[in-house]
Amino acid sequence: MRVGDMHPGLRVLGVMLFIPVVAHGGLLAGLAAGAGVAVLLTGHGPTAWRRCLELNRRLRWFFLSIILLYGWFTPGRELLPAADPLSPTLEGLVLGLGRVLILVIIVGAVVWLLARSSREELVGAILWLTAPLARLGFPRERFAVRLVLTLEVVPRLHPLVAEARDAGPGAGEMTWAARARGLLDRVIQQATEASPGPLEISTPGRPRWHHWLMLCAVLAPLFALALWRPL
């Protein structure tokens, strides 16, 4: 059985567990996770790779800001001693590049999840995962549908960014925080106004034992590498 054939709820759960392991697991876990995501994206062909590269390209300024923050505000060995105190540190640049690579891997995992799962499967997976909250009156159906619609809006951020940048008189005087708030409001608004069309909402049944076994087989090595850090 392939990873993509797992129960849809376990696919979502797997990505949810994958993210913190990669974020805090160290070098070996990151390398293994990156290789695994590359294999999964390759299984979906050039389209998945193009979407992954495009999403990461749109995050390039965010990535640059991370490198700048780590490189210039982390104590360590100065790369340009003559430029002190304007020199970045070696340790800071390494940490910043590591954070960027982690985000690139996470974006790849999310792209794979969206490419492998239909809208109905994602909604059903979220309903299955939030089933324990039903007794508390949590609006599972509304949450699941809106979350999936929001995920579908995110890949269309580029025209939204351009629209937010050019919108209205005096927009150039807006602070970056105001622009970010406006962009978030537009994403939420589009997700709220989007029509899901005909959508059959059904909670998938319990995963079979070999689906759980597959999930453990995929995540166990990452957990092991995260706990064992010789590097």
N, C-alpha and C positions, 0 to 999 in steps of 0.2 A: 504494500500500500504506500502511495506517495503522500508527502506532507500535505499537499493541496487537497487530498481526498478526505482529510479529517473532518470530523463533525464541525460545522461552522462556528459553534460556540467555543470549541476548543481552539480553533484557529485564532479567534479574537483573544481568548484567554492567553494563548501562547505568545501573541505579540505584546500583550499587556505585561507578561512576565519577562519577556525578552528585553524590553526597554530598560528597566532598572538594572538588570544583570549586565547589559552592555555599558550602561552609564557608569557603573561603579565596579565593574569586574576586573579592570586592569588590562594590560597589554595583550596577554594570551587570549583572554576571553574576547577582546575586541577583534583580534585577527581572525579567530575562529568564526565569530559572528559575521564579520564582513565577507568571509569566504562563503558561508552558508547563504547569506542574502544574495550574493552574486550568482550562486548556482540557481536559486529560486527564480531570480529575475531572468536568467538565461532560459529557463524552462518556459517562460512566457514570451520569448522572442524579442525582437528589436523594439516593439512598441513599448513594452514595460521599461526597457532601458532608456528609451527616449523620454518617457514621462518622468523617470527618476532623475535623469540629468537635467531636465527642464525645471523641475521643482527645486533642485539644489542650486541651479543657476539663479533662480529668483531669490534665493536666500544668501547670495554672495555678499551683500553688504552687511547682513547680520553676522555671517561668518567672519568678515573682516573686522567688525567691531569686537568680536570675541577675542581674536588674535591680538588686537591692539590693547584691549583691557588686560589680558594676561601678560602680554609681552612687556608692557611698560609699567605695570603696577604689581608685578610679582618680584620679590627680592631674589637675587641670585647673581651669577657672573655676568658682567656687562659685556655685550658683544662689541660695543663701540666706546671704549674707555674715554677717548678724546671728546666724545659728545656728552659726557656726564653733566647733568643728570637726565639727559634726553635719550640715553641709550637703552634699548630693550635688553632684557636679560635672556640668557639661553634657556634657563628653566621656565621662564614665562612663555617664551615662544613654543617650547615643547608642549607645555600644558595647554596652550591655546590651540595648537594644531591637533592635539589629542581630542579636545572637546569638539572641534569641528568635524573630525573624522567620525566621532561617535554619532553626531547629528546626521551626517551623511548616511551612515548605516541604518539609523532609525527611520529616516525618510524612505530608504529602500525597502525596509520591512513593511512600512505602511503602504507603499505603492504596490507591493506584492499582494498584501491583504485585499486591497481594493480591486486589483486586477483579477484575483482568484475568486472573489465573492460577489455574487449579485446583490442588488439592493435588497431583495427579499431575504436572502441568506443573512445579510448583515443585521437587518431588523430582527429576524428570528433569533440570531445569536445574542443580541443585546437583551431581548426579552428573556431568553433562557438564563443569561447571567444575572439579570436583575429580578428573577423570580422570587428570591427570599425577601425582597422589599415590598412585595405585593401586599402583605399583611399590614404594612405600615401606611398604606394608602398612597404609595409612590406611583405617579402616573407613568407607568412603564411604556405603554404604547406611544404616548406623545413624546416621551424622552427618546425612545429608540428611533422614531421616524425623523425627528428634528436633528438628532445627532448625525444620522446618515446623510440627510440633506446638507448639513453644514460641511461634512467631509467632501461632498460632491462640489460644493462651492469653492473650497480652498484651492483646487487646481486652477480656478479661473481668477486668481488674485491679481494677475498682471493688469488686465483692463481695469479692475477696480482701483488699483494703485494709481494708474494713469488718470483715471477719472477724478480720484480724490486730489491728485496733484494739481489738476487744471480747473477744478470746480470753483466757480464763483469769484467775484472780485475780492481782492485782498487776501486770496488764499496763500500767496507767497509769504505773508506775514505770520502765518500760523506756526506755532511751535511744533516740534516733532511729536511731542506728547499728544497735542491736539489732533494732528494728522493720524497718529496711530489709533486714537479713540474713534475718530471718524471712520477709518478703514474697518475697524472691528464692528462698528455699528452697521456699516454697509453689508458686511458678511452676514451678520445676524439677521439683518432685514431681508436679504435675498433668501436666506435659508427659511425664514418665517413665511415669506410670500410664495416660495416655490411650491408648485403643485406636484405631489408625488405621482400623480396619475393613478391608474388602476394598480392597487397594491394589495396582495393577499398576505395578511399578517397571521402567521402561525408559529407557535413555539416548537422548535424541533424536539424530537424525543431524546431520551437519555443516550449519551454516547456509548458505543460498544466498548468492550474492554480493550480491544486492540487499538482503538483510537486513543485511549488514555496511554496505552503502552507506547504508541508512536510519539505522543507529546512528551512523555518522560525521556524517551530515547533521544529526542532532539534537544531538550533543555538540560538534561543531566550533565552532558559534557561541559556546557557553558557554566553551570553552577560549580562544577568541579574545578574548572580553570579559574573561576572567579575567587574561589577559596584558596587555590594554590598559586602563589605569586612569587616565583623565583626571580621574575624580572620587574 
